[in-house]
Amino acid sequence: MKKRFNQSSEVTELLRPFLAWIMLSAGAGIAAGAATVALLDTINHVLHYPEGLTGNLLLVFTALCVLVLIGRMVSDMSTNLVGQRLVAQIRKTLARKILGAPIDALERYRTHRLMPVLTQDIDMISDVAFTLASTVIAIAIVLGCLGYLAWLSPQLFVLLIVALIVGATVQAWAQARGVAGFWKARDLEETLHKAYRGISDGAKELRMHRSRRSRVLEDQIDLTVDKIRAINQKAINTYVMATAFGSALFFMLIAVVLWWATIQHPAPEVVSGFVMVLLFLKGPMEQIIETLPGIGRAKVAFQRIKDLSVRFASPEAYLNLALEPSMISLNESIQLVGVRYAFNVPEGGEAFVLGPIDLILKPGELVFVVGDNGSGKTTLIKLLLGLYAPQEGEIHLDGKPVVADSHDDYRQLFTTVFSDFYLFEELVTDEIYRAHGLSEKALPYLQRLEIAHKVSVKDGTFSTIDLSTGQRKRLALVHAYLEGRPVLVFDEWAADQDPTFRHLFYTELLPELRTKGHLLVVISHDDRYFHLADRVVCMKFGQIVDNSKYR
Ligand SMILES: Nc1ncnc2c1ncn2[C@@H]1O[C@H](COP(=O)(O)OP(=O)(O)OP(=O)(O)O)[C@@H](O)[C@H]1O
């Protein structure tokens, strides 16, 4: 119950900026509905009027037709506007929440869970928003028709209400069953997405392994798809049966009206009016009912979006997405003081704890971070970069603690190339860089890194990034050169390079960057080159076990 209350309050919150449009849509819809009912009354009147549709009646009929037309259009257009703006707003808000979410929260919420929310769930809301306009008008027509019927004959209206209660009960049952089904199906969509990622990201591995391939296909994809199909089919069938029952109920009701007329002999206008309006009412009623599965699915989608929203509800306190590029500098040192970070305990395992770590890094230093797999090198780097917030301890920049307000500025000190780096095609978007001829600036670096024959820079964008892994890493290095930030951090950068280039990286490129005054932090397993470092920080089980000077 609490969940539902929260959901509706969040919907209200989302709709608040569009209140004026919603009122306009509702007003126009009600006007169109009332005009439709008045049209039905006019038709009923004309049927029993000897002179037919002439004179004033014709004028009234025409005016009502125009009112229905305008009312429908205004209502449709305003609801459509609200729906589309709402979807756009959800899309923008979610993107901002993801951009502002702490990195560890993002790492826990895997991509296969994120993508269905960002695509499928939002599309579902968009689809329903599109059908909502005609549903609003249908509701207005139904209410108007009910009022008209009550006015025509209160006794028959009571009968109608009984039938409506029976129909609504069946619909409510169908709705509950349907929504339960949609929830189950939506959970399975995530499993399916994970399997889809497996067959796209693991395409090469699956091509090489027949039994794994058939297992993924049969046990994961086919099975999940079939389950989703069966659940959706059952849920929709429930709605279909309820709709068919509702339809039959209408004709039964008409039969009862006709039977009542033979006994009670009411005025002919009452009987014809009732039968005509009931027949007409069937259309809008069915339209409302047909929207219900969509609304059921949209409810599920909305809850998913809300879950994601809640999960990322606490953005990094210090992240302001509208900040200008920072002019921050490193003058003396970066210091980690008693920094500690522990991951959540994995199921059936032990949580990894890094620290407490004390470390000082200075401009113009070349520092290697080394250690066994899983010893905590990348975690240490993520803390150094300010990507993970220390659970204990502090980071000091030039002797001053990095606090919430300065945290995002602090991160602008670094250029990083992670082992699982993402290469943006767009190189640097700042106007300053464009104005100074980025492509000319990039050329010497591209030549130095031996990729000038493959890639160029035009309008701040690499001409291609369809390259080998090693070449793509070289492009990331070009990026680092051009940004010219004080600290460069490389996580196993040389691992994908050929021996000649690896040699060049350690013996020439890194020393050159150091000479320019950069602080270089390099995660490496290349022990042949450790002697080139000023310092080697050796990690073991989340602790620094050696931090010795080499030179
Ligand atoms: N997102 C995570 N959630 C839980 N535990 C994690 C997570 N990322 C890393 N770990 C754990 O933290 C430990 C240190 O990982 P880290 O990536 O820092 O090691 P590393 O020294 O960089 O290893 P490698 O040389 O293999 O890259 C590992 O034991 C790993 O299981």
The ligand as an SDF file (V2000), in Angstrom:
LIG
                    3D

 31 33  0  0  0  0  0  0  0  0999 V2000
   33.1770   -3.8170   -7.7250 N   0  0  0  0  0  0  0  0  0  0  0  0
   33.7130   -4.6730   -6.8290 C   0  0  0  0  0  0  0  0  0  0  0  0
   32.9410   -5.2420   -5.8830 N   0  0  0  0  0  0  0  0  0  0  0  0
   33.4650   -6.0870   -4.9790 C   0  0  0  0  0  0  0  0  0  0  0  0
   34.7530   -6.4230   -4.9300 N   0  0  0  0  0  0  0  0  0  0  0  0
   35.5780   -5.8860   -5.8440 C   0  0  0  0  0  0  0  0  0  0  0  0
   35.1130   -4.9880   -6.8470 C   0  0  0  0  0  0  0  0  0  0  0  0
   36.1530   -4.5990   -7.6160 N   0  0  0  0  0  0  0  0  0  0  0  0
   37.2370   -5.2350   -7.1190 C   0  0  0  0  0  0  0  0  0  0  0  0
   36.8880   -5.9980   -6.0700 N   0  0  0  0  0  0  0  0  0  0  0  0
   37.7900   -6.8210   -5.2560 C   0  0  0  0  0  0  0  0  0  0  0  0
   38.8350   -5.9950   -4.8370 O   0  0  0  0  0  0  0  0  0  0  0  0
   40.0710   -6.6740   -4.9310 C   0  0  0  0  0  0  0  0  0  0  0  0
   41.1100   -5.7650   -5.5720 C   0  0  0  0  0  0  0  0  0  0  0  0
   40.7360   -5.5180   -6.8930 O   0  0  0  0  0  0  0  0  0  0  0  0
   41.6050   -4.5670   -7.8210 P   0  0  0  0  0  0  0  0  0  0  0  0
   40.8910   -4.4710   -9.1140 O   0  0  0  0  0  0  0  0  0  0  0  0
   41.9200   -3.3340   -7.0790 O   0  0  0  0  0  0  0  0  0  0  0  0
   42.9440   -5.4520   -7.9780 O   0  0  0  0  0  0  0  0  0  0  0  0
   44.1970   -5.1990   -8.8940 P   0  0  0  0  0  0  0  0  0  0  0  0
   45.3830   -5.2170   -7.9930 O   0  0  0  0  0  0  0  0  0  0  0  0
   44.0210   -3.9930   -9.7410 O   0  0  0  0  0  0  0  0  0  0  0  0
   44.1910   -6.5260   -9.7690 O   0  0  0  0  0  0  0  0  0  0  0  0
   44.6810   -6.8210  -11.2750 P   0  0  0  0  0  0  0  0  0  0  0  0
   46.1770   -6.8440  -11.2760 O   0  0  0  0  0  0  0  0  0  0  0  0
   44.1240   -8.1590  -11.5270 O   0  0  0  0  0  0  0  0  0  0  0  0
   44.0980   -5.7540  -12.1490 O   0  0  0  0  0  0  0  0  0  0  0  0
   39.8260   -7.9570   -5.6870 C   0  0  0  0  0  0  0  0  0  0  0  0
   40.0050   -9.0250   -4.7860 O   0  0  0  0  0  0  0  0  0  0  0  0
   38.3950   -7.9030   -6.1140 C   0  0  0  0  0  0  0  0  0  0  0  0
   37.7570   -9.1280   -5.8520 O   0  0  0  0  0  0  0  0  0  0  0  0
  1  2  1  0
  2  3  1  0
  2  7  2  0
  3  4  2  0
  4  5  1  0
  5  6  2  0
  6  7  1  0
  6 10  1  0
  7  8  1  0
  8  9  2  0
  9 10  1  0
 10 11  1  0
 11 12  1  0
 11 30  1  0
 12 13  1  0
 13 14  1  0
 13 28  1  0
 14 15  1  0
 15 16  1  0
 16 17  2  0
 16 18  1  0
 16 19  1  0
 19 20  1  0
 20 21  2  0
 20 22  1  0
 20 23  1  0
 23 24  1  0
 24 25  2  0
 24 26  1  0
 24 27  1  0
 28 29  1  0
 28 30  1  0
 30 31  1  0
M  END
$$$$
